[in-house]
Amino acid sequence: MGHIPFIAVEGPIGVGKTSLAKEINAHFNFHLLKEIVEENPFLGKFYDNIEEWSFQTEMFFLCNRYKQLEDIDTKYLQYGMPVVSDYHISKNMIFAKRTLKDDQYKKYSQIYQILTEDMPKPNVMIYLHASLDTLLKRIEIRGRELEQNIQASYLQQLSHDYESFMHQFELDHPNIPVIRFNGDELDFVNNKDDLQYVIKKVENSLKEGEVVR
């Protein structure tokens, strides 16, 4: 007997995480978990002044994501209901390590470990990656006002951080399959063939891992 599907979609800002999670939700009829972004009252200030507002921003995200994971565990996974999420909570550590001062990061890391030690973990990870030009173009197209002040250098650093994170994730979790998609080569939002390719890869991963539906 396999595990109830819990798929997490990850990748840098603008790569298409939410769009893909919605497509998986529509195809498989999984519950969709979307991260809270624009509701964060510190995010606009963060993009204007990262050093000044990073701790407040990251703590808001951590507390809300913890509550979301707690809810899907008690309301869905424990009742055998599959879930697809447009984030993995460990992304918090990617951003925190990049933006927090050393003393803040130490405190934040301790809080993160306490909150997440018994949280449900995904049994399939989808990793979307793309070039800086593609990320900047997609951020511009979707037109979120809060994201218009993102510096290209910050986004480039973040992409490198994600690559390092995913490499370490695969080493730490050899039993969790990671499906990688290149956003420069695939447009699953506007191209049905690309979407079918992605969906087929996800289906195969669920079958190979004996993840029950």
KAUR-V837928 format. One record per helix or strand of 3 or more residues. SS is the DSSP state (H for helix, E for strand). FROM is the first residue (numbers start at 0). TO is the last residue. Records with the same first field share a line. If there is no record, write none. Layout:
SS: FROM-TO  FROM-TO
This chain:
E: 5-9  30-32  82-84  123-128  176-181
H: 16-27  42-47  49-74  76-78  90-98  101-115  131-141  144-146  151-171  191-207
